[in-house]
Structure formats: C-alpha cells, structure tokens
C-alpha cells in the first residue's frame, strides 16, 4: 500500500485540526447562545402574567403586550451578544491553546527526521580533520517521502566522500612505502661506493652530497607515512607520560650551541600510541630548534595536567609569526618563508608569505603530523604568536581514564604500515 507523502500528511493533519477546532467552537457558541436566549424569555413570561393590564391610561392591553415583548427581545439580544463576546472569547482562547498544543506535538513528530539529519550533519561538521566522522550515516527509516529521499541522498554523499578520503590515505601510505625501497637501495650503493679503498676525494664528497639528498627524501617519505598513519583513530592505547618523552628528547638538544633550553616537566599522564606521541613531541622540539634565532635562542618546554588533561607546551624564540598565518603552518607542505637572514633583516616582500615547502630546511609536515597525532588520540593543538617573536604551541590530550569517542578504525594495509 502506497503511503502518503509528508506534505500530504501535514496538509491533512493541519486541515483536520482546523476543522475540528471550528466544529468545537461552533458547538460551544451554539450552546452558550441557546442558554442565554432562554433565560430572558422565561422572566418576561412571568412579568406578562403578573402585569395588571389596563392601568396605563390611553393604552390598550395589546399595545402594552407588544411593548413588553419588544423590551424582552432587546434585552435578550443584548445579553446574548454580551455572552458571546465574553464566554465565547474565553472558549476561543482555550480551544486555540489546545489546538496549538496538539499542532506543536504533531509538527515536532513530523519534523523529527529533519532533526535526525541535522544532528548527523552537526556531528560530522564537528569531527576532526582528515575525513573522520564521514563514517556516520543517517539510516532514516520510514516511508519513501521527501525527507526519506533527502536522508538517502545525504548518506550516498557521505559514502562517496568517505571512500574518497580512504583512497587518498591509502595512496599516500602505499606510495610512501613503495618509495622507501629505491631510496634504501640508493643509500646502500652510495655507502658501498664511498667505502671502496680507491675512492677519490671527489667521489667521497659527491657521495656525501647524494647521501644528504637521499636522507632528505627518506625523511619526507617517512613524514608522509606518519601523517597517513596518524590520521587513523588510535585503538590500542598504552599509558604514556609526556614528561618522560619530553625529557628524553630535550637531553638530545641540550648541547645545541647558542641555544638555551628550559624545562618544567611535571607528570602528564595520558594513553595512546607511544611511537606516535614520541613523534609528536619530537616534531615540536625540532620545529622549535629549527625556527629559532641564529644566536641567543631559547626553548621552553613544560608538561603537566590542566583540568584533567595532559598538557605539553613548547615555546621558542624566533621570527615574528603573524596571527593570520597560524592555521597555515598546520597544513601539509605549507611553511612560512622565514629563515635566519629574514629573522635578522626582515624583508617585507617575503616575511610571512606562504609557499610550498621546497628546498628549505623543512617540508612543512612537522606540525601537520603533530595535529594529526593529537586528533587521533582525542586531543587538540593550539598555537599563538609569542610576544617578541616565536611561537607558543600547546597540545592537550585526554587523561588515561577518559574515554575517547570511538571511531571505526581504518587499518592501513600491512605493506603500507611498513
């Protein structure tokens, strides 16, 4: 049996409510007017019976009777109108209130599928970057009406977007893994050529140059693979203390010349993938060292627990970063055109300009990986410019006992994970 569309159902419901309200109002009005019309005529009948006709000089009994009936009719009409305006108005207000209440409930029930669609869209919009949240579906049940078609179309769009993001992630992971093999082979060949007893100085210098280029490409591919892997929701979680990770990494940069390293490492317990969390901290520390002043630079790293969440804060000195450029540095392959020369002598044509990561000191993947790892652990990353130059980056992660909203894990192929 074919079901009516939502438009037809709303039309019938609202029309029926209005018809029912009109019938009830008409019946109430009829009863009120009928009751009020009977009361004055009963009193006039008694008055006519008790009136001694013939006492009015020059007026016959018939004339007196017509006068009394006319007065009775006028009084009945006046009383009926007053009753209709007062009691009928009250009845109209009550019936209108009841009709509005039923209309509100029925309309809310009829529009409940739209609320379901809106809720799903809101959760997807509030999800983290990287395509997470696109796994949700409305899966609306009910007749094949306009709202059902809208929900099914929305689900189809989400399915295609989800598939597109999955294909993109798998491509990056697979491409990164496949590119590792030739780079590893190049490194082995260069090491063999440089280790020969008869290798000349020019050959060794060329080999070292090629080894540096090869190492740079390896770091790029490793960053791509980490970025693709860290965008998946972390399922297996291990208790980790960010203070221990930060302390170990700061020990490695403590001997950097012309760089002051300050640490305030209070316990910051969280849970997650230790390798990814170490990479998060390492990228922040390396970014703070790389984008610092050529002389007299400072790094301040602090950990702790704030409002029940593990916190890692990395502050460094360096070039002035405009506020509107903060979001750009978290995008893959995007970096600021700041170097040591620009830090000493700002160039208005280059300072703060965004560009693709090229042959500079980085690829623009460091902070992208930081954000991806934090979001995969249910955390967040915030940054703002430091007064006088530099950057303040704050990472917050859930405590071990806090449940992270589950999202379906899209496990990369074993080959892609290396």
N, C-alpha and C positions, 0 to 999 in steps of 0.2 A: 504494500500500500504506500502510495506516494505521500510523503509528509509535506505539510505546508512550509513555505519559506518563513524566515524570521520576520520579514517585512509583513507578510500576510498575517502571521500570528500576532504581531504587535498591533496591527490595524484592528483585528477582531477583538483583541483584549481591551484596547483603549475605547473602541466604539461600544463594546458591551458594557464597560464600566460607566460610560457617559449615559447610555440608555437606561441602565439600572438606576443610576442616581436620579435621572429625570423622572422615572416612574415612581420611585420612592418619594421624591419631592412633591410630585403631583398628588399622590395619595395622601400625604400628610397635610398638604394645603386644603384638599377637599374635606378632610375630616375636621380641620380647625374651623373652616368657614361654615360647615354644616352645624357644628356645635354652637357657634356664636349666633347664627341666624335663628336658632330655635329659642334661645333664652329671651330675647326682647319680645317676640310674638306671644310667648306664654304670659308675660307680665301685662301686655296690652289687653289680652283677652280678659284677664281678671279685672283690669281697670274699666273695661267697657261694661262688664256685668255690674260693677258697683257704682257706675256713674248714673246719677238721677237726671235722666233726660228731661227737657222742657224748662229747666231752671234758667237757661240763658235766654233773656228777652229778645224776641225777634228772630231767633234761630231755631229751626226745626230739629227734630231728633235725627233725621237723615243727614243734615249738614254737620251736626255735632259728631256723628259717627265717622263721616268722611275725614273730618279734621283729626280725630284721634288716630285713624288708620294711617293718614299721611305722616303724622308725627312719629308713629311707631315704625313706619318704613324708613324714615330718615334716621331715626336712632339706630335701627338695625343695620343700615348701610354704614353708618359711621363706626359702630362697634366692630362690624366685620372687617372694614378696612384697617382699623387700628390693630385688630388681632392678626390680620395678615401681615402687616408691617413688622410687628413685634415678634410674635411667636413664629411666624413663617421665616423671618430673618434668622432667628436662633436655629430653627430646624435646618435652614440652608447652610449655615456655618458648620453645624455638626455633620451633616451629610457630606459637605465638601471636604472636611477634615478626614472623614473615614475614606472617602474616595481617593484623596491624595495619599493616604497611608497605604492603601492597597495598591495604588498605582506605583508608588515608590518601591514596594516589595517586589511587585511583578517585573518592573523595569530592571531592578537590580538582578533578579534571577535571569532575565532575558539577556542582560549585558555581561553576565558572569564569564562567558567565553572570551569576551574582549579583555576583561581584567586578567584572565589567564595568559592571553597573548602579550599584554603589556608587561606582566610580571616576568615572563621569559625573556622578552626583549631587554628589560631593565637589568636582569642578571647577566645577560651576555655583554651588555654595554659596560657593566661594572667589572667584568673579568679582566685579568691581567693581559698584557700584550702577548704576542706570539700565537694568537689564534685560540688560546684556551677559553673555554666557555662555549665554543661553537658546537660542542658535542650535544648540548641540550636540544630537546625537541618539545614542541607544544603537545603533540599527540592528542589533539582535541577529539573527543567522542561526541556523537550526536548526528542529527540529520544532515543531509547534504544541502545546506543552505549557504548563504553568502559568507557567514562567519567561518563555517567549516572550510570553504574553499580558500578563504584568506589564510587560515591556520595551516592548511596543507601546502599552500604556495610558500609560506614563510619557512616551513620545515624543509621543503625542497631547496630553497635558497641556502639555508644553514648547512644542509648536507653537502652542497656543492662547494661552499666556502670552506667547510671543514676538510673536504677531500683536497682542495687546492692547497691549504696550509700543510697538510700531511705530505703531499707530493713535494712541496718546496723544502720541507725539513729533511725528507729522505734524500732528496737530490743533493743538498748541501753535505749531509753526512756521508753519502756514498762517494761523492766527488772528492771530499777531503780524504777519505780513506784510500781511494784509488790513486790519488796524487802522492800519497806517502811513499809508495813503493819506488817510483823512479827517483825521488829525492834521496831515499836511503841508498839506492844503488849509486847515485852520483857521489854521495858522501864517501862510500866505500872505495870507489875508483879514485877519487881525489886523495884519499888517505894512502892508498897503495902507491900512487904516482909520487907523492911527496916523501914517502918513506924509502924510496929507492936510494941505494948508496951513491949513484952517479947523478942524482938530480941536481940541476944547477940552481943558483940563487934566484934567477928569474923565474924558473919553473916553480920553485917553492913559494915565491911571492905571488905568482899567478894562482897557485893552488890555494893559498890562504885567502886571497880575494874571492875566489869561487866558493870556498868553504863558507865565508861570511854571507855571500849571497844565498847559498843553499840553506844555511841556518836560518836566514831571514824568511825564506819561503816555508821552511818547516814550521817556524813559529806562526806564520799566517795560517797555514793549514790546520795546525793544532788549535788555534783560536777559533777557526770556523767549526771544527768538530766539537769543541767545548761549547760553543754557542748553540749549536744544534742540539746537543745532548742536554744542556742545562735548561732548555725551554720545555722539557718534559717534566710533568709533575713527579716529585720525588716520593717514592712509595716506601722503600726500605730506609728507615731513619735510625741513626746511631747517636747517642749522646755525645755532644761536642762542646768544648769550652773555647769560645773565641779568644779569650785571653791567652791561652796556651799557643794557639795558632799565630796570633799577632806577635807574641814574644819570640817565637822561633824565627819568624820572618824578619823582625826588627834586628835580631842578632846578626843577620846576614848583611844588613845595610848599615850597621853601626859604624863600620870603619870607612864609610864613604868620605873622602876628603871634602872640606869646606861645607859640610852638612851637619847640622845639629839635629839629633834625634831625641825627642822627648816621649816618654811612655807613661801612661797611667792605666795600668791593666788590672782592673777589678774583675772578679769572676763574672762571666757572661755565658751562662749555660743555655744551650739550645739543642735541637735534634735535627739531623739531616745527613746528607752525604758528606763525609769528611773530606774527600778529594775535591768536591766542588766548592765547599766552604773554604778550603785552603786556597783554591784558585781565586775565589772572590777576594780574600784578604790580600793575597799576593798581587793581584792586579791593582788594588787600591794603593798599596805601598809602592809598587813600581811606578804607577802613574804619578804619585806624589813626588818621587825622586826624579823622574824624567822631566816633569814640567815644573821645575823649581828654578830658583835664581842661580846664576853661574857661580856666585860666591856669597857666603853668608846665608845660605838657605836653611830653612827649618822645616821639620816634620813633627807633628804632634799626633800621637795615636793613643786613643783611650777606649776602654771597654767597660761594660757594666750592665746593670739591669735597671731599666726605667719602665715603670708601670707594668711590671710583669713580663717585659720583653727584653731579650738580649740586644744590646746596642754596641755598635762599632762606629767610632767617629775618627776620621782621618783628615787632618788639617795640614796644609802645606803653604808655603810662601811661593810666589811666582808672579807671572804676568797677570794683569787685571783681566778678569773674565766678565764680560757684560751679562747682565741678568737674562737678557733675551736669548743668549747663546747656551744657557744651561741645558735645555732639553736636547739641543743638537749633539752635545758630546756623548749622550747615551744612545745615539743611533749608530748602527753598524756602519763602518767605513766612513764615518764622519769625524773630523777632528778640527780643532782650532788652529789657525795659521799663526801660532806663537812659537818662536824659537828664542834662543839666548840673545841673539842680536836684537830681535824685536823687543825683548824684555828690557834691554839696556837703552835702546833708541827706538821708541815706538814709531811705527810707520803708519800714518793714517790710512794708507791705501791697502794695508794688509792686516792691521790689528783687528782681531775679532772676526775676520772673514772666514766663512766656512768653505771647505773644499773637500774633495775626495782625498782619502788617505793615499799618499803616493810614496815618494822616496824619502820621506822624513823619518823621524825617529820611531813612529808607531804606525799601526794600521787602522786605528780607530775602532778596535774591537774590545779594548780593555774594559771600559765602563759599560759597554753593551753586555759583555759577559757578566759583569757584576750585577746589573739589573736582572738579567735572565736567571741567574742563580738565586738571587734573593726572592724573586717572584715564584720560582719553582719550589721554594721552601715556605711559601706563605708569608714572606716578608716584603719589605719595601725599601727603596733607596731614594734619598732626598739630598739635593746639593744646593748650595747657595754661595755666592762670591764672598771671599774673605776680605775684610777691610784692609786696604793697603795692597791687595793683590793676592792671588792664590785662590784656593777652593776649599770648602768645607763639605765633606761627603759623610752622610750619616746612613748607616744600614741598621734596620731593626728586623729582628727575627723572632718568631714565637718561642716561648719557653718550652722545655721538653714535655710538660704536662698539658699543653694547649693543643687541642685537636685542630688540625688544618683541614679546611674544606676539601673533601675528596674530589678528584677529577680523574677521569679514566686515563690510565697510563697508556701512552702510545709508544711502545717499546721500539727502539730502532733496531734494524737488523743487526745480527751479531757481527757481521762484517763491517758494518758502519761504525759500530762502537769500538772496533779495534781490539 
